[in-house]
């Protein structure tokens, strides 16, 4: 049952999005320069994108292994 850990992957995704949201809201309310804020937000979005790519890679590798 759930050999590819779909629920765990979704939980990881939503937790990472929540952490990113908290970081972005704290950064937006801080006194840092606008350039620093922008760079931190871009890095956060890149990390979320990387997490999504890794989740899809895991799911596709698992699907290929089960159906090959």
VOPA-754152 format. One record per residue: x, y negated, z of N, C-alpha, C, O, CB in turn; residue in one letter. Coordinates in pm, whole numbers, plus 50000, padded with zeros to 5 digits. Atoms other than C-alpha are relative to their C-alpha. Glycine has a CB too. Layout:
# residues N
XYZXYZXYZXYZXYZA ...
# end
This chain:
# residues 68
500835011950000500005000050000500884987550000501754985950085499055000050121X 499265012650015501384966449890501515002549998502264996750076499654990550114X 498594996550010504724981049787500864988149958502064987949986500195011449901X 499215011550042505784947749638499854988050093500344977150062499624996149859X 500075010249895504914927349948499424986749951499994976049973501384997650056X 500655012050052502544902949780499634990450113499854978350103498755003749918X 500435008749890501174889950108501194993550071501124981950110499185008050101X 498805005649937504644885350257500594989049912501034978749963501055011150027X 499475010250092505784866449947499144987450003499664976350001500065005549857X 500905011649993502714843949961500204992650132500184980350135498535004449986X 499765006349871503334837750330501314992149999501374980950051500035010650111X 498725007050011506964828550260499834987249919500374976849956501075009049935X 500225011850084505834804849985499264989150076499674977550073499225003849874X 500785010149929503224787450200500754994250119500634982350148498685005850046X 499195005249889505554784650499501064990449948501274979850007500675011550077X 498985009050055508294769550281499384987049950499984976449963500775007049886X 500685012350041505794744950131499624991450120499724979150115498755003349918X 500345007449879504654735250480501214993350062501144981950107499375009250101X 498765005949947508224729850596500434988349913500844977949964501135010650006X 499645011050090508924708950286499084988050021499564976750021499925004649854X 500935011049977505784688350349500354992550128500314980250131498565005350007X 499625006649874506854681650710501284991849983501374980650033500185010350111X 498755007250023510364671750599499764987549918500284976849950501025009049931X 500275011650086509064648950324499244989250077499534977450061499195004249876X 500755010249926506594631850559500904993050102500754981050125498805006350071X 499055006549907509354625650815500974990949926501304980149974500785010650080X 499055008050079511724612950546499314987249951499914976449953500535008349878X 500715011750050509064589550403499814989450108499784977550078498655004149944X 500215009549891508534573650745501304995350065501274987750162499115006250105X 498725003649941512244569650817500544987049938499934981349848501025011449982X 499385012350049514544540050757501135002649901501964993949877500524991950116X 498964996950098516754557750503499764992049873498684986749850500045015149969X 500135007150128517424541950167499065007749907498885019849920501394998049934X 500944993650093514974548749887500715010449913500105020649877499344989549911X 499264990350080517674566549687500185013050078500005023850022501374994249959X 499844988049918518374590749974498685007650012498665019850002500534996450140X 501314993649991514654597450017499675007449871499205018849874498924989650030X 500294994150131514284604349645500835012649978500325022749929500264989949888X 499114988550018517284627949640499555011750088499555023250042501454996250033X 500464989449910515994647549942498725006449947498565018649953499774994550142X 501254994650056512564651249781500305008649877499725019349862499044988549962X 499634992150118514124663249453500655013250040500385023649980500944992049910X 499364987749953516264688549641498945009450057498995021550033501094996950107X 501084991849945513184700949827499165006549891498815018349901499114991750090X 500774994650111511244705249504500815010749926500255020849884499594988849903X 499154990150065514194723749351500065012950083500075023950027501424994449979X 499984988149913514304747249652498685007749988498695019949980500244995850148X 501304993350019510554754449618499975007049865499475018249856498844989850010X 499954993850132511084761249247500855012750003500485022849944500564990149896X 499134988349988513934785049331499305011450075499425023050037501314996350072X 500764989749926511744803349584498965006549909498795018749913499314993750124X 501014994550093509004807349321500665009249898500145020049870499254988649928X 499294991650097511504820849067500445013150063500315023750002501224992449943X 499574987849932512894845549320498835009350031498965021550020500734996550130X 501184991849974509394857349414499555006949871499265018949872498854991450059X 500404993950126508474862949049501015010349953500625020649897499814989449894X 498974990250037511784880448986499835012950079499935023850024501424994250022X 500224988349915511124903649279498785007949953498825020149943499844995850147X 501224993350043507594911249162500185007049865499745018449848498854990049991X 499824993850132508604917848801500965011950008500735022049941500524989649899X 499084988649986511534940148902499305011750067499515023250030501254995950083X 500754989349934509254959649133499005006449905498855018649904499284994650123X 500974994750097506604963148862500685008849896500165019449862499264988549931X 499264992150100509164975548609500485013150063500415023549998501214992049945X 499514987849934510605000348861498865010050025499065022150014500684996550134X 501124991049972507165014348946499415005949873498915017149874498934992850077X 500664995850123505965017048585500955004849892500525006849778499204989049946X 499044995550102509125028148406500075015149994500835020649914501404994250028X 
# end
